[in-house]
Amino acid sequence: MGLVTWIGIYVYMIEDLLHYMDDAFTYDANPKLEYYALHYTHYPLKQCQLLTLWDDIGLPHELQKQVFGQCLYIIGFFVDLINMSFTMPAESKNDLINGIFEFIDMSSSHWCPLI
């Protein structure tokens, strides 16, 4: 995904394009939406540019992951631009806490090689 992001930034000229693992995201201050024919809907210009790049190189993408707005989930975190907050949902917090407790549990042997 790193090379695809590089192409998006330096060839397709998508400013401030970010990615984490297999998720790409950015912001777009321009309120005007562009029509993206393959999904029969409108998206911000930068998102249409990225989808066009993916189409040009044959990279599949899912309609349900093409979201935009002032409040949305990015890599599992809730980003709220209205309240300027970045939070982890309660279920994810509980999963993280339980995982930490399981990791540090000394009641039985949990020896595992680091890989």
N, C-alpha and C positions, 0 to 999 in steps of 0.2 A: 504493500500500500504506500510505502514511502516514495517509490519511484512515480507512482500515479499522482501522488500529491505534488511532487516536484514538477511534473508535467503540467498539472493544474495551475501552479503558481507561475512558472517561468515560460510556458508555451501558451496556455490558455489565458494567462494574465488574471487569474482569480486572486484578488488581494486577500490577505489574512486567512487563507485556507488552513484549517487545522485538522489533525486526525489523531485518533487514539485507537490502536489495534485495527479493527475494520470499520470504525465509525469516522466519518468526515463531518466537519461542522465549521461554521463561520457566522459572521453577523452581516447584515446588509441594512444600512441606514436608509437606503432608497425605498420608499413605500410603494413604488410602482411594481406591479407583478407582471411577469412574462408568461405567455402561454406555452406549455410543454405538451406537444401533441400526443406523445406516446402514453401519457397518463390522463389525457383529456382534462387537464386542470392548469391552474396558474400557480407559479412559484416565484420567489424573489430571483432577480437576475443572476446572482452568483450561484444559486442552486441550479438554475437551468443550464448555466455554463458547465457546472460539474457533471450534471446528468448527461449533457451532450458529449463531454469527454469520455465518460464511461461507455456511452453508446458507440462512440467512434472506435474505441479499443476492444469492444465486445465484453466489457465487464458487466455482469448481471447485477441488477439492483431491484429491490422490492418496493412496491408502491407504498405499503404501510409504514416503511421507515422514512419516507420523504415528508418530514414534518417541518413546520416553521411557525414562529409566533413569539410572543413576549414571555410566555411561560411554557417550558417544555423539558423533557427528560433528555439529558446528554450523558451518555455512558453510565446510565443508572442513577445519576444525580438530578434532582429537580432544580432547574435554573429559572429563577423568577426575576426578570429584568425590571419589572414594575417596582418591586420591593427591594431590589438589589440584594437578593439572597441566593444562596447555593446550599441546598440541603440534601441529606440522604433520607430516603423514605424509612419509616419506622421498621418495616419488615427487613429491609437491608441492614439497618443498624443492629437489629436483633440477631440476624444471621452472622454479622461480623463479630459481635460480642460472644456468641456461642462458639464460633470458630476459634476465637482467642482463648476462651476458657478450655476448650478441648485441646488446644495446642499446649497450654501450660499445665494441664492436669497431670499431677505426679502420682496419682493413685495406682496406676499400672504403667507398664513399660510402653512407651510410644516411640521407641527408638526407630528412626527412619533415616536412611542416608539422604543427604542433600544432593539433588540432581540438578 
